[in-house]
Amino acid sequence: MKVLKLTPERCTGCLRCEIACSYVQTGLYQPAKSVIRVSPFEGHTSYAPYTCTQCAEGWCMTACPVGAITINAAGAKDVIDDKCVGCKLCTIACPYGTMFYDTSTRKAFKCNLCGGDPACAHACPTAAIEYEDVVNADWIGDFARERMGYVLALEGAR
């Protein structure tokens, strides 16, 4: 299984991923229409790219009342424009905030992994975004476990 692996500590905030994504998705350089976003932290001293994790739960897909979200050949949850009625239930259901709504088309949109060849991964000069085979798609589990240990240690120090 191939997934987008995001490594925030490598991100420089160059926004090449947003530009490449918007071009592939829309044919125009419109970062606002990108489905990958870069968040600045600590007064723009660090950055973190984020996009749909293609979660196994598929809350967006489950919430869609008209079946407009399906799984494509790359394994991504994909919005079928012709079926989408623009109700925004998928944007509400997504716990990660990576389902977007286009006010001009009145349709939902999200990462579709560019059909298995993500433009963001090609555009990233620091390998903060990689598209790779993984045995375990839960790459955030180790981070969460480590972070929880840190949080519990802080709580114990009080």
N, C-alpha and C positions, 0 to 999 in steps of 0.2 A: 504494500500500500504506500502511495506517495502522498506526502503532506507538505504544506508550507511550514518550515521551521523558522521561527522568528527569534533572533538573539539581540535583545535590546541594547546590551552593552557594546555591540559593534556599530550601532546606528549613529550616524553623524548629523542627522537631520537635513540631509541634502534634498530630500523630497523627490528624487528621481523615480522612486517607486510609484508615487502618486501620479506623476506626469505620464509615465509609461502605461500605467493602468488605465488612466482616463483615455489615452489615445487608442489603446486596444479595444476598450469597451465602447467608446463613442465615436472614434475617428477624429476627435478634436483634443487639443491640449487643454483640458478643463479639470484641474485637480479637484474641484468641488464635486465632480461626477466620478471620482475615483472610489473604488471599493476597498482600497487600503489607505489607511490614514497614519500619519506620524504625529504622536503627541509629544509636545515639549514638556520637560519637567525642570524643576529647580532653576527657574529664571533662564530657560533655554540653555542650560549647561549639559543636559542629557535628554535623550529622545528615545521613543519606543514606537516601532511600527505595530499596527494591529489591524486585523481583518478577520473575516469569518474563519472559525476553526474547523468548519465542516463537522460539527459535533455529531456524535452518534445518536443523541436524543432527537435532533431535528425538530426543535420546538417550532421553528418558523413553518416547517412543512406540515406539522400537526395542526397548527393554528389556522392555516389557510382553508377557508370554507369552500373554495372552488377547485382545489387540487392544482393550483398554478405553480407549485414548487415540486419539482421532481429531482431525481438523482441522475446526473449526466454520466457520460462514459468515463470521465476523469474521476468520478466519485464525489463530485461537488453537488450540493443542493443548488438547483438552478431555477430561476424564476422564468416561467413561460409567459412572455409579454401578452400574447393573444388571449391567455386565460385570466391573467391578473385583472381584478376589478378595482384595485386601488383602495381596498378597505383599511389597510395599514395594520391589520391584526398580527401579521408576521413581524412587523417592526416592534410591536408591543411585546410579543412573545419571546423575542431574542434577548437572552439575559446578558449578552456581550455587547449589545448596541452596534452590531455590524450588519443589520438589515437597514437599508436606506429607502427613502421615498423621493421620487423625482416629481417635483411640482409641475414641471412642464409636460410630462407624459402622463402624470397621475398613475404611475406604476411603481411597484417596489423593485429594488435591484440589490444585488449582493455579489460577492465573489463567486465566480464560476470556475476558478482555476484556469481561466483562459483556454479551456478545452484540453487541459493537460500540459500546457506550456506557459506557465505564469510569467507575464511580462515584468512584474515587479522583481522577481528573482533574477532575471537577466539584467535588469537595470541597476540593481544594487551593487555599488562599487566596493562595499566592505563585507559582503556576505552576511549582512544582518538578516537577509531574507534568502532562504535556500529552499529548493523544492527537492525533497529527497525521500528515498525509501526508508521506512521505519518498521521495526518489528512491533513496537508498542507506540501507538499514537498518543498516549498520555504523557507527552514530554513535559507538561506543566506540573505533573504530580510530584516530581523530585523537588522542583522549586517550591511548591506549596508546602511540602513536608519540611524542607529546610527553613522556610520562612516561619512556619508555625512554631518550630523549635526556638527560633529567635524571639518571637513574640511571647512565648511562654516563659523564656528566660528573663525577659524584661519584666513580666508580671511578677515573677518570683523575687526579683530584686527590689520591688517596692515595699 
